[in-house]
Amino acid sequence: MLRGMRKASSNWLGKTIMAVVMGVLIISFGIWGIADIFRGFGQSSLAKIGRTEISADQFRQIYNDRLQQIGRQFGRPLTPDQARAFGVDRQVLQQTLAEAAMDEEARRMGLNQSDAEVLRQIYNDPNFKGLNGQFDPQRFQAVIRNAGYTEGRYIQEQRRVGLRRQIAGTISSGIEPSKPLIEALTRFQNEQRSIDYITLGAAQAGTIDPPSPETLAAYFEDHKVQFRAPEYRKISFVAVTPEEIGKWTTVSDEDAKKIFEQRKDRLSSPEKREVSQIVFPNAGEAQAARARITSGTSFDDIAKERNLNLADVNLGLVAKSAILDPAVGDAAFELPSGEVSQPVQGRFGVALVKVGKVEPGVTPSYESLAQQVKTEIATERARNKVAELRDKMEDERGGGSSVVESAQKLGLTPVTIDAVDRSGRLPNGQPAANIPRGLDVVSPAFSSDVGVDNDPIQFNGGWVWYEVSGITPSRERPLDEVRDQVEAKWREDQISAKLRTKATELVQKLDGGGKLADEAAALGVKVETAANFRRDATPPGVPAAAITAAFRTPKDSDGQTPAAGGSQWVVFRVTDVTLPQVDFASNEVKQLQEALRRSLSDEQVAQYVTKIESDIGVTVNQAAFAQVTGANN
């Protein structure tokens, strides 16, 4: 719509019409007032808690950031439908409201945190430390910029986080899990069971005759929704990131060779040696020990006599720079392999040094790393161009150009996907291969529409612009179009139903005194055993469903469970149950105790937040929430 308004106002007639329209709008604001825009709980607000309003745009940014994080973890984008199925939308809303409630409580209590304390926490954050272990300002700027923060906004956010932690720490202070709770959970986690089992497959289901046309048609009518064609969208996007721009940047061999020479030490692999040392309190003892080694006593025997174990003596296969004591390092890298040094006066005493295996250093040639060096140079240069190209893209978009047109004018390469569904798959069922890994452009596209000017997405230190240029609605497919799929699914259901019936009959026979081995022989399958597994175990070849079912079944009893989506069925007997002893001094129990402490603390804080929300009041604009999360599409 905005693009249409811009184009319409590009000539004298359009400008006249737009002037009249804007005049009417100004008069209407004068009549009706604008208080609701700034103070009221209007359509732009998604939620209100106490005096704090959470706008739809603010929540959209939070929600999309969370979906992209999940997408990067799974290696594929999460669609709005999948997000709602997993409850991500409600989780993000609850978390956002809880944080706002804690902020309101901090204001009510008059809490504050000094700039010095906020900066101390930032300086100590390991995410912002460089190779020297110290705070790196450039790394700090890069990390927060990639997360979508300015420095001022990040500092304010950290101040809020600090105050929330103060409140949460006070509320949960002193909480400890009870001993009976720890004991019960330990027994639950460490209980072990053993089963004998058989697996029934398609061969045990018997012959499945092909369905008649009438049967297949009736099955299709009952399951038509499973074979419905999804909605497809045609989307175009262009990524302006250092990595993408670097692909378009040409680096000369002359420039690359200069950088290679500057970074040769970093690109090279230093010589490494297997170094052992024994430290003595004085030179006399060290010299006496070396004399014994020269006479035939082994270096390891000397170490044993001094009650030293392998970890005390062997420094491993190390570079010279990795040895803390320079004197020991110098001696080790002057000795031939297999030799023992003269006594060396080091920082921690007098040492005898022995050298074992020697791994020569490798200095690569320019030719072997030319492409890597050029790529690094191109990416570094591209970082400086991202902001410039972002401004130019925004100017082009503001002038009415589409994403594709804007990209082409700037010499960028846009990507167009003619048809993709909400899960990121093409009509052939394959994932769209030309979307960069970790980029979720499909979900925002399905929350948009044709002709809508969308805000760019932050991605990999840059930006991605996208647009929807076509929509193919979801439709019901006729039987003839999906006949093979329908028949295959019908057959799967028939096999599953027959296996269920046969498994039920088998369990009844076993409960009546039958032997699993006899029944297995009659069916032509093998009895297998899974011994001493816990609830969280994954024994090879044992379906996860069988593990779960075994822990629902008493000892010396029989059970059944589907596997592989119903195409297999497992019949089993629980042959042994072992309840463990609880050792409260063990590391495992201590770790469980700490996990329980955190869980109970989180629960206590959650109850406190619920009380705050109840006291100050929470209102959620469900229509705005549905729009942001795609529930109304």
HELIX and SHEET records of a PDB file:
HELIX    1   1 LEU A    2  ALA A    8  1                                   7    
HELIX    2   2 TRP A   12  TRP A   32  1                                  21    
HELIX    3   3 ALA A   35  PHE A   38  1                                   4    
HELIX    4   4 ALA A   56  PHE A   74  1                                  19    
HELIX    5   5 PRO A   80  ALA A   85  1                                   6    
HELIX    6   6 VAL A   88  MET A  109  1                                  22    
HELIX    7   7 ASP A  115  TYR A  123  1                                   9    
HELIX    8   8 PRO A  126  PHE A  128  5                                   3    
HELIX    9   9 PRO A  137  ASN A  146  1                                  10    
HELIX   10  10 GLU A  151  SER A  172  1                                  22    
HELIX   11  11 LYS A  179  ASN A  190  1                                  12    
HELIX   12  12 ALA A  202  ALA A  205  1                                   4    
HELIX   13  13 PRO A  213  ASP A  222  1                                  10    
HELIX   14  14 LYS A  224  PHE A  227  5                                   4    
HELIX   15  15 PRO A  242  TRP A  248  1                                   7    
HELIX   16  16 ASP A  253  GLN A  262  1                                  10    
HELIX   17  17 LYS A  264  LEU A  267  1                                   4    
HELIX   18  18 ALA A  283  SER A  295  1                                  13    
HELIX   19  19 PHE A  299  GLU A  305  1                                   7    
HELIX   20  20 LEU A  310  VAL A  313  1                                   4    
HELIX   21  21 LYS A  320  ALA A  322  5                                   3    
HELIX   22  22 PRO A  326  ALA A  332  1                                   7    
HELIX   23  23 TYR A  366  GLY A  398  1                                  33    
HELIX   24  24 VAL A  403  LYS A  409  1                                   7    
HELIX   25  25 VAL A  442  PHE A  446  1                                   5    
HELIX   26  26 LEU A  479  GLU A  481  5                                   3    
HELIX   27  27 ARG A  483  ASP A  511  1                                  29    
HELIX   28  28 LEU A  516  LEU A  523  1                                   8    
HELIX   29  29 ALA A  544  ALA A  550  1                                   7    
HELIX   30  30 ALA A  564  GLY A  566  5                                   3    
HELIX   31  31 ASN A  587  ILE A  616  1                                  30    
HELIX   32  32 GLN A  622  THR A  629  1                                   8    
SHEET    1   A 3 THR A  52  SER A  55  0                                        
SHEET    2   A 3 SER A  45  ILE A  49 -1                                        
SHEET    3   A 3 VAL A 618  VAL A 620 -1                                        
SHEET    1   B 4 GLU A 528  PHE A 533  0                                        
SHEET    2   B 4 GLN A 192  LEU A 200 -1                                        
SHEET    3   B 4 GLN A 568  THR A 578 -1                                        
SHEET    4   B 4 ASP A 558  ALA A 563 -1                                        
SHEET    1   C 4 VAL A 415  VAL A 420  0                                        
SHEET    2   C 4 TYR A 232  VAL A 240 -1                                        
SHEET    3   C 4 GLY A 462  THR A 472 -1                                        
SHEET    4   C 4 ILE A 457  PHE A 459 -1                                        
SHEET    1   D 4 ASN A 314  ALA A 319  0                                        
SHEET    2   D 4 LYS A 272  PHE A 280 -1                                        
SHEET    3   D 4 GLY A 349  GLU A 359 -1                                        
SHEET    4   D 4 VAL A 344  GLY A 346 -1                                        
END                                                                             
